[in-house]
Amino acid sequence: MFLQRIANNGIRLGTLFDRAAARFPANFVVLDHDLDCAPGFGRRATVTELATLVDDFAARLWAARVRPGDRVVLHKSDGFDITLLAVAVARVGATAVLLSPKLDGATVAELVRRVNQPYLITDQDKLDHHLPDDIAGLTQGVLLAAGRHERATALADLAGAPRVDPVTMSPDHPVLITHTSGTTGIPKLAVHTNRTFQARYRPQASVVRLIDKREPVAMHMSFVHSRLFTAMPISLLQGHPLIMLRDDEPAAVAELFTRVRPGIVETHPNTLLRWEVLADDPRRPLAHVKYFSSTFDAIHPRTVATMLRASERRKPRYAQIYGQSEVGPVAARTYTDRHPFDGRCVGMPFPGMTGVRVVSRDGNPVSKANPGFIEVRTDGRVLTYLGEHPRWQKQVNDGWWRMGDLGYRTRWGCLHLLDREVDRIPGIDSTLEIEDKLLGRLPELIEVIIVPGSGGVPSPVVCTRDDLPLDGARWQAALDGLPALGEPVQWRQRDLPQTATTKIKRLELARLLTAREVPA
């Protein structure tokens, strides 16, 4: 797409903090946790101080013999130092491979094997309790972000290593490898280049540029997700103070947002759902927020309405962004508290940057009753799936990328998302739409997921606030006008299988539900 290509010389991730510090040296970043790699660093720092820390990390990596073109897997306990280490890896010309702290050891080992003898940055806890004993044999070397281990080199022991100049790699060189959500099995490793990242950075940067630089930006998202590495540069390079959250516990978030009031909040949809309780917090932690945004999964209208109600700003807005790890953002639209949110409407493509089409599944016209395959075109598309290029090719159709979603476009061109292809249940137009309606009718619900049940009957799995028993009469009343559903199954929200970005693993949930129903 031509606006993504003009003077696209790549994201230059390794010098991100240097460039931000040159423009806004006193701009600050606030954390809600300490850094494992720099335990005495503190929780508030200027961009200049962070640039110095990244330079220090890069020097330690160079001293550990990490060189341009190498691959470095990052799999450690959760924290913002994952992000800082990834930038340091890019600074020495290597490629960071980011694996979620939530992945189990067997999955990590399989992905490390697929990367083919990378360096591994992890920590003592992961080595002692989570990773298989033979993990070191799959690597060139193991580096520790925290703790000690006989089979690894502690990065702390390399402190004070001579600084090295940043290495500039080709715009088409892989800069990051991230993994997909893994909702349908072993995650795929998506290869991003400097150029593809810059291409997906541009649509959002052009919009955020219109927002006052004094608005602090709060982010709570997976530190290994590709979205962070476009959202964070936008904020830093445009001078927005940054609040980086590791935890989404409402009480802790309320306390922090009362001290440092964000004007922009971006997080996972399920995190915003957890934060609905903040709307009634007497400290009004969301009062200063002008813009809410999420891009990782479908979000419920009730949650959007609650967030906008919690803001005391004039005309607060929610930005609905549709995208995917493999392509970045491809469509968007905004809502205000004066316009009811349509959870299925995900917006319009970015003019000159992204394209969207919906392809019929059966040769008949695409409509809500007969949704088609959503396909997109963007220069932000990943280069390949590492070690699985044929799998990547299966999703490419004459330059268009199949998203794995079903939907349709209105006469005005607005894209409506109804379901994931693998989640579609015969006889139901949209499980997501039904879930939206149930959550809107039953405030006591904090999650509802409809999956195929025994005999093909749609089975609703529900979670209630504080795990209180579901009121059967209220549930029956809420079903008015909806397709026939099976009896609700109540689960604790924390027991639901989730990805790193808090998406529910629907296929796994359906499998667990079936296993529950089978007599022992």
C-alpha positions as CSV (number, residue, x, y, z in Angstrom):
1,M,0.0,0.0,0.0
2,F,1.6,3.2,-1.3
3,L,1.4,5.3,1.9
4,Q,3.2,2.6,3.8
5,R,6.0,2.4,1.3
6,I,7.1,6.1,1.0
7,A,10.5,6.5,2.6
8,N,10.1,3.3,4.6
9,N,13.6,2.6,5.8
10,G,12.5,0.3,8.7
11,I,11.5,0.7,12.3
12,R,15.1,1.1,13.7
13,L,14.1,-0.5,16.9
14,G,17.6,-0.7,18.3
15,T,17.8,3.1,18.5
16,L,14.2,3.8,19.5
17,F,15.0,5.1,23.0
18,D,18.0,7.2,21.7
19,R,15.7,8.9,19.2
20,A,13.0,9.5,21.7
21,A,15.5,10.9,24.2
22,A,16.9,13.3,21.6
23,R,13.4,14.7,21.1
24,F,12.0,14.5,24.6
25,P,14.8,13.9,27.0
26,A,12.8,14.6,30.2
27,N,9.7,12.6,29.1
28,F,9.1,9.8,31.7
29,V,8.0,6.2,31.9
30,V,6.2,4.8,35.0
31,L,6.2,1.1,35.8
32,D,4.1,-0.9,38.3
33,H,6.9,-3.4,38.9
34,D,10.6,-3.7,39.3
35,L,12.9,-4.8,36.5
36,D,14.5,-8.3,37.0
37,C,17.5,-7.2,34.9
38,A,18.0,-4.0,36.8
39,P,16.4,-4.5,40.3
40,G,17.7,-1.1,41.6
41,F,16.5,0.9,38.7
42,G,13.2,2.0,40.2
43,R,9.7,2.4,38.8
44,R,9.9,5.9,37.3
45,A,12.5,6.9,34.7
46,T,13.1,9.4,32.0
47,V,13.4,8.2,28.4
48,T,17.1,9.3,28.6
49,E,17.7,6.9,31.5
50,L,16.0,4.1,29.7
51,A,18.1,4.7,26.6
52,T,21.2,4.4,28.8
53,L,19.9,1.2,30.3
54,V,19.2,-0.3,26.8
55,D,22.8,0.6,25.8
56,D,24.1,-1.2,28.9
57,F,22.0,-4.3,28.1
58,A,23.3,-4.3,24.5
59,A,26.9,-4.1,25.8
60,R,26.3,-7.1,28.0
61,L,24.8,-9.1,25.1
62,W,27.8,-8.2,22.9
63,A,30.1,-9.4,25.7
64,A,28.2,-12.7,25.7
65,R,29.1,-13.0,22.0
66,V,25.7,-12.2,20.6
67,R,26.4,-10.9,17.1
68,P,24.5,-9.4,14.1
69,G,22.3,-12.0,12.4
70,D,22.0,-14.2,15.6
71,R,18.7,-15.1,17.0
72,V,17.9,-14.6,20.7
73,V,14.9,-16.2,22.3
74,L,13.5,-14.2,25.2
75,H,11.4,-16.4,27.6
76,K,11.5,-15.1,31.2
77,S,9.2,-14.1,34.0
78,D,6.9,-11.3,33.0
79,G,8.1,-7.7,33.0
80,F,9.0,-4.6,30.9
81,D,12.6,-5.7,30.8
82,I,11.5,-8.2,28.2
83,T,10.8,-5.2,25.9
84,L,14.0,-3.5,26.9
85,L,16.0,-6.6,26.2
86,A,14.3,-7.1,22.8
87,V,15.4,-3.5,21.9
88,A,18.9,-4.3,23.1
89,V,19.0,-7.4,20.9
90,A,18.0,-5.3,17.9
91,R,20.7,-2.8,18.9
92,V,23.4,-5.4,18.3
93,G,21.9,-6.4,15.0
94,A,20.4,-9.7,16.2
95,T,16.8,-10.9,16.0
96,A,14.7,-11.2,19.2
97,V,12.3,-14.2,19.4
98,L,9.7,-13.4,22.0
99,L,8.0,-16.2,23.8
100,S,5.3,-15.6,26.4
101,P,6.1,-16.3,30.0
102,K,2.7,-18.2,30.1
103,L,3.9,-20.8,27.6
104,D,4.5,-24.3,29.1
105,G,8.0,-25.7,29.0
106,A,7.3,-28.3,26.4
107,T,5.9,-25.7,24.0
108,V,8.9,-23.4,24.6
109,A,11.3,-26.3,23.9
110,E,9.5,-27.0,20.6
111,L,9.6,-23.4,19.5
112,V,13.3,-23.0,20.5
113,R,14.0,-26.1,18.5
114,R,12.2,-24.5,15.5
115,V,14.4,-21.4,15.9
116,N,17.5,-23.6,15.4
117,Q,20.2,-23.1,18.0
118,P,19.5,-19.5,19.2
119,Y,20.7,-17.9,22.4
120,L,18.2,-18.1,25.2
121,I,17.6,-15.3,27.7
122,T,15.6,-16.7,30.7
123,D,15.9,-16.7,34.5
124,Q,16.6,-19.1,37.3
125,D,12.9,-19.7,38.1
126,K,12.1,-20.7,34.5
127,L,15.2,-23.1,34.4
128,D,14.5,-24.6,37.9
129,H,10.7,-25.0,37.6
130,H,9.3,-24.7,34.1
131,L,11.8,-25.5,31.3
132,P,12.9,-29.1,30.4
133,D,16.4,-30.2,31.6
134,D,17.7,-30.4,28.0
135,I,16.7,-26.9,27.0
136,A,20.4,-25.7,27.1
137,G,21.3,-28.3,24.4
138,L,18.9,-26.6,22.0
139,T,20.8,-23.3,22.2
140,Q,24.1,-21.6,21.5
141,G,24.1,-20.4,25.1
142,V,21.8,-19.6,28.0
143,L,21.8,-16.1,29.6
144,L,20.1,-15.3,32.8
145,A,18.1,-12.1,33.4
146,A,17.8,-12.9,37.1
147,G,19.2,-15.5,39.5
148,R,22.0,-18.0,39.1
149,H,22.3,-21.4,37.4
150,E,25.2,-23.7,36.7
151,R,24.3,-24.0,33.0
152,A,23.8,-20.3,32.3
153,T,25.7,-17.0,32.3
154,A,24.1,-14.3,34.4
155,L,23.8,-11.0,32.6
156,A,24.5,-9.3,36.0
157,D,28.1,-10.7,35.7
158,L,28.6,-8.8,32.5
159,A,27.7,-5.4,33.9
160,G,30.2,-2.7,33.0
161,A,31.0,-4.3,29.6
162,P,32.4,-1.8,27.1
163,R,29.6,0.0,25.2
164,V,29.2,-0.8,21.4
165,D,27.8,1.3,18.6
166,P,24.3,0.3,17.4
167,V,24.3,-1.9,14.4
168,T,22.2,-0.9,11.4
169,M,20.6,-3.8,9.6
170,S,18.8,-3.9,6.2
171,P,15.1,-2.7,6.3
172,D,14.3,-6.2,5.1
173,H,16.2,-8.0,7.9
174,P,14.1,-9.8,10.5
175,V,13.9,-7.6,13.6
176,L,11.5,-9.5,15.7
177,I,9.9,-13.0,15.7
178,T,6.7,-13.2,17.8
179,H,4.3,-16.0,18.2
180,T,0.6,-16.2,17.4
181,S,-2.0,-16.8,20.1
182,G,-1.9,-20.5,19.9
183,T,-5.7,-20.8,20.3
184,T,-5.7,-23.7,17.8
185,G,-2.5,-25.6,18.9
186,I,1.3,-24.9,19.0
187,P,1.8,-21.2,18.3
188,K,3.3,-20.2,14.9
189,L,6.4,-18.0,14.8
190,A,5.7,-14.9,12.8
191,V,8.7,-13.2,11.3
192,H,8.6,-9.4,11.2
193,T,11.2,-7.2,9.3
194,N,12.2,-3.7,10.0
195,R,10.2,-2.6,7.0
196,T,7.0,-4.5,7.8
197,F,7.0,-3.1,11.4
198,Q,7.4,0.5,10.0
199,A,4.5,-0.2,7.6
200,R,2.1,-1.2,10.4
201,Y,3.4,1.7,12.6
202,R,2.2,4.3,10.2
203,P,-1.6,4.0,10.2
204,Q,-1.8,4.5,14.0
205,A,1.0,7.1,14.2
206,S,-0.9,9.3,11.7
207,V,-3.9,9.3,14.0
208,V,-2.1,9.6,17.3
209,R,-0.2,12.6,15.9
210,L,-3.5,14.6,16.3
211,I,-3.6,13.9,20.1
212,D,-2.2,16.4,22.6
213,K,1.3,15.2,23.6
214,R,0.5,16.0,27.3
215,E,-1.8,13.0,27.4
216,P,-0.1,10.2,29.3
217,V,-0.5,6.8,27.7
218,A,-1.2,3.7,29.9
219,M,-0.6,0.3,28.3
220,H,-1.3,-3.1,29.7
221,M,-0.6,-5.7,27.1
222,S,1.6,-8.8,26.7
223,F,5.3,-7.7,26.6
224,V,5.9,-10.2,23.9
225,H,3.1,-9.2,21.5
226,S,3.9,-7.4,18.3
227,R,1.4,-4.7,19.0
228,L,3.5,-3.4,21.8
229,F,6.4,-2.7,19.4
230,T,4.2,-0.3,17.3
231,A,2.2,1.2,20.1
232,M,5.2,2.0,22.4
233,P,7.3,3.8,19.6
234,I,4.3,5.9,18.7
235,S,4.0,7.1,22.3
236,L,7.7,7.6,22.9
237,L,8.5,9.3,19.6
238,Q,5.6,11.7,19.9
239,G,6.4,12.7,23.5
240,H,3.6,11.1,25.5
241,P,4.5,10.1,29.0
242,L,4.1,6.3,29.3
243,I,2.6,4.1,32.0
244,M,3.6,0.4,31.5
245,L,1.5,-2.1,33.5
246,R,2.4,-5.7,34.2
247,D,-0.6,-6.5,36.3
248,D,-4.3,-5.8,35.7
249,E,-5.6,-6.3,39.2
250,P,-8.3,-3.6,39.5
251,A,-7.3,-2.4,43.0
252,A,-3.6,-1.9,42.0
253,V,-4.5,-0.2,38.7
254,A,-6.9,2.2,40.5
255,E,-4.1,3.2,42.9
256,L,-1.6,3.9,40.2
257,F,-4.1,5.7,37.9
258,T,-5.0,7.9,40.8
259,R,-1.4,9.0,41.2
260,V,-0.6,9.2,37.4
261,R,-3.8,9.9,35.5
262,P,-3.7,8.5,32.0
263,G,-5.4,10.3,29.1
264,I,-5.1,7.3,26.8
265,V,-5.6,3.6,27.8
266,E,-4.8,0.6,25.6
267,T,-5.1,-3.0,26.7
268,H,-6.7,-6.3,26.0
269,P,-10.6,-6.4,25.8
270,N,-10.8,-8.9,28.7
271,T,-8.7,-6.5,30.8
272,L,-11.1,-3.7,30.2
273,L,-13.9,-6.0,31.2
274,R,-12.1,-6.6,34.5
275,W,-11.7,-2.9,34.9
276,E,-15.4,-2.3,34.7
277,V,-15.4,-2.1,38.5
278,L,-13.2,1.0,38.3
279,A,-16.1,3.0,36.9
280,D,-17.6,3.0,40.4
281,D,-14.4,3.5,42.3
282,P,-14.8,6.7,44.4
283,R,-11.2,7.8,43.4
284,R,-12.4,8.0,39.8
285,P,-9.2,6.4,38.4
286,L,-10.5,6.6,34.8
287,A,-11.9,10.1,35.0
288,H,-9.1,11.7,33.0
289,V,-9.1,9.1,30.1
290,K,-10.0,10.7,26.8
291,Y,-9.3,7.6,24.6
292,F,-9.8,3.9,25.2
293,S,-8.5,1.4,22.7
294,S,-8.0,-2.4,22.2
295,T,-7.0,-4.4,19.2
296,F,-6.5,-8.0,20.4
297,D,-9.9,-9.5,20.3
298,A,-13.6,-8.8,20.2
299,I,-14.8,-6.4,23.0
300,H,-18.3,-6.3,24.4
301,P,-20.6,-3.2,24.1
302,R,-21.3,-3.2,27.8
303,T,-17.6,-2.8,28.5
304,V,-17.2,0.1,26.1
305,A,-20.2,1.8,27.5
306,T,-18.9,1.4,31.1
307,M,-15.5,2.8,30.1
308,L,-16.9,5.8,28.4
309,R,-19.2,6.4,31.4
310,A,-16.2,6.3,33.8
311,S,-14.5,9.2,31.9
312,E,-15.2,12.8,32.9
313,R,-13.6,14.2,29.8
314,R,-15.6,16.0,27.2
315,K,-16.6,13.5,24.4
316,P,-14.4,10.5,25.4
317,R,-13.9,8.0,22.6
318,Y,-13.3,4.3,22.2
319,A,-11.2,3.3,19.3
320,Q,-12.1,-0.1,17.8
321,I,-9.1,-1.5,15.9
322,Y,-9.2,-4.7,13.9
323,G,-6.0,-6.5,13.1
324,Q,-3.9,-9.6,13.7
325,S,-0.4,-10.4,14.8
326,E,0.5,-11.4,11.2
327,V,-0.7,-8.1,9.6
328,G,-1.0,-5.4,12.3
329,P,-4.0,-3.0,12.3
330,V,-6.1,-3.1,9.1
331,A,-9.4,-1.3,10.0
332,A,-10.7,1.0,12.7
333,R,-13.4,3.3,13.8
334,T,-14.2,5.3,16.9
335,Y,-17.3,5.6,19.2
336,T,-18.4,8.2,21.6
337,D,-20.8,7.8,24.5
338,R,-23.5,9.3,22.3
339,H,-23.3,6.5,19.8
340,P,-24.2,3.0,20.8
341,F,-21.3,0.6,20.3
342,D,-21.8,-2.2,17.8
343,G,-19.4,-5.0,18.8
344,R,-19.5,-6.5,15.4
345,C,-18.6,-3.4,13.4
346,V,-14.9,-3.1,13.3
347,G,-14.6,-0.2,11.0
348,M,-13.0,0.9,7.7
349,P,-9.5,0.2,6.2
350,F,-6.9,2.9,6.5
351,P,-6.9,4.8,3.2
352,G,-3.8,4.2,1.1
353,M,-2.4,1.9,3.7
354,T,-4.6,-1.2,4.1
355,G,-7.3,-3.0,2.1
356,V,-10.1,-5.3,3.1
357,R,-12.3,-7.6,1.1
358,V,-14.8,-10.4,2.0
359,V,-14.8,-13.5,-0.2
360,S,-17.8,-15.7,-0.6
361,R,-17.5,-19.2,0.9
362,D,-20.1,-20.8,-1.4
363,G,-20.5,-18.6,-4.5
364,N,-23.5,-16.9,-3.1
365,P,-23.6,-13.2,-2.2
366,V,-21.9,-12.3,1.1
367,S,-24.3,-11.1,3.8
368,K,-24.8,-11.3,7.6
369,A,-26.7,-14.6,7.0
370,N,-24.0,-15.9,4.7
371,P,-20.7,-14.4,5.9
372,G,-17.6,-14.7,3.9
373,F,-13.9,-15.0,4.4
374,I,-12.2,-11.7,5.5
375,E,-9.0,-11.0,3.6
376,V,-6.7,-8.1,3.9
377,R,-3.8,-6.4,2.1
378,T,-1.1,-4.5,3.9
379,D,2.7,-4.0,3.7
380,G,2.7,-4.8,7.4
381,R,2.2,-8.5,6.7
382,V,4.8,-10.8,8.3
383,L,7.5,-12.4,6.0
384,T,6.7,-16.0,6.9
385,Y,6.1,-18.5,9.7
386,L,9.5,-19.6,10.8
387,G,10.0,-23.2,9.8
388,E,6.5,-23.4,8.4
389,H,6.4,-21.4,5.2
390,P,3.9,-23.7,3.5
391,R,1.5,-23.0,6.3
392,W,2.0,-19.2,5.7
393,Q,1.4,-19.7,2.0
394,K,-2.0,-21.3,2.6
395,Q,-3.2,-18.0,4.0
396,V,-2.1,-15.9,1.0
397,N,-4.5,-15.6,-1.9
398,D,-3.1,-13.5,-4.8
399,G,-1.5,-11.1,-2.3
400,W,-4.5,-11.0,0.1
401,W,-4.1,-12.5,3.6
402,R,-6.9,-14.6,4.9
403,M,-7.6,-13.6,8.5
404,G,-9.4,-16.7,9.6
405,D,-12.5,-14.6,10.4
406,L,-16.0,-14.6,8.9
407,G,-17.9,-11.4,8.2
408,Y,-19.4,-9.1,5.7
409,R,-19.3,-5.4,4.6
410,T,-22.2,-3.0,4.7
411,R,-23.3,-1.0,1.7
412,W,-21.1,1.9,3.0
413,G,-18.0,-0.5,3.2
414,C,-17.9,-0.9,7.0
415,L,-16.5,-4.3,7.9
416,H,-18.5,-6.5,10.3
417,L,-16.8,-9.4,12.1
418,L,-19.1,-12.3,13.1
419,D,-16.9,-15.2,14.2
420,R,-13.6,-17.0,13.8
421,E,-13.9,-19.6,11.1
422,V,-13.0,-22.4,13.5
423,D,-15.6,-21.2,16.1
424,R,-18.6,-21.0,13.8
425,I,-21.6,-23.0,15.0
426,P,-24.2,-24.1,12.4
427,G,-27.5,-22.4,12.8
428,I,-26.0,-19.3,14.6
429,D,-25.2,-16.1,12.7
430,S,-22.7,-15.0,15.3
431,T,-21.7,-16.4,18.7
432,L,-20.0,-13.1,19.5
433,E,-23.2,-11.2,18.9
434,I,-25.1,-13.5,21.3
435,E,-22.4,-13.2,23.9
436,D,-22.6,-9.4,23.6
437,K,-26.4,-9.5,24.2
438,L,-26.1,-11.8,27.2
439,L,-23.4,-9.6,28.9
440,G,-25.6,-6.5,28.2
441,R,-28.6,-8.1,29.8
442,L,-26.9,-9.6,32.8
443,P,-24.5,-7.2,34.6
444,E,-23.5,-10.0,37.0
445,L,-21.7,-11.8,34.2
446,I,-18.0,-11.0,33.7
447,E,-17.6,-13.5,30.8
448,V,-19.7,-15.7,28.6
449,I,-18.3,-18.0,25.8
450,I,-20.5,-20.1,23.6
451,V,-18.9,-23.3,22.3
452,P,-20.2,-26.4,20.6
453,G,-21.6,-28.8,23.1
454,S,-22.6,-32.4,23.0
455,G,-25.1,-33.2,20.2
456,G,-24.1,-30.0,18.4
457,V,-26.1,-27.8,20.8
458,P,-24.4,-24.5,21.5
459,S,-23.2,-24.6,25.1
460,P,-22.7,-21.3,27.1
461,V,-19.9,-21.2,29.6
462,V,-20.4,-18.3,32.1
463,C,-18.4,-16.6,34.8
464,T,-20.0,-14.4,37.4
465,R,-18.6,-11.5,39.4
466,D,-17.1,-12.9,42.6
467,D,-18.1,-16.4,41.5
468,L,-21.6,-16.0,42.8
469,P,-24.2,-18.6,41.7
470,L,-26.0,-17.8,38.5
471,D,-29.6,-16.9,39.0
472,G,-31.6,-19.3,36.8
473,A,-34.6,-17.1,36.4
474,R,-32.6,-14.1,35.3
475,W,-30.7,-16.3,32.9
476,Q,-33.9,-17.6,31.3
477,A,-35.2,-14.1,30.9
478,A,-32.0,-13.0,29.2
479,L,-32.5,-15.7,26.6
480,D,-35.5,-14.0,25.1
481,G,-35.2,-13.7,21.3
482,L,-31.9,-15.6,21.2
483,P,-31.3,-18.9,19.4
484,A,-31.7,-22.1,21.5
485,L,-28.8,-22.7,23.8
486,G,-27.8,-25.6,26.1
487,E,-27.8,-25.3,29.9
488,P,-25.2,-22.8,31.1
489,V,-22.0,-24.2,32.6
490,Q,-20.5,-22.0,35.3
491,W,-16.7,-21.7,35.6
492,R,-14.3,-19.5,37.5
493,Q,-12.8,-17.0,35.2
494,R,-9.3,-17.8,36.3
495,D,-9.8,-21.4,35.2
496,L,-10.6,-20.5,31.6
497,P,-7.8,-21.5,29.2
498,Q,-6.3,-18.2,28.0
499,T,-3.6,-16.9,25.6
500,A,-0.9,-14.4,26.5
501,T,-3.3,-11.6,25.5
502,T,-6.2,-13.1,27.6
503,K,-8.1,-14.4,24.6
504,I,-10.1,-17.5,25.6
505,K,-8.9,-20.6,23.9
506,R,-12.4,-21.7,22.7
507,L,-11.4,-25.0,21.1
508,E,-9.6,-26.0,24.2
509,L,-12.5,-24.9,26.3
510,A,-14.9,-27.0,24.2
511,R,-12.6,-30.0,24.6
512,L,-12.5,-29.5,28.4
513,L,-16.2,-29.1,28.5
514,T,-16.7,-32.4,26.6
515,A,-14.3,-34.1,28.9
516,R,-16.4,-32.9,31.8
517,E,-19.5,-34.4,30.3
518,V,-18.0,-37.8,29.7
519,P,-18.6,-40.2,32.6
520,A,-15.5,-41.5,34.3
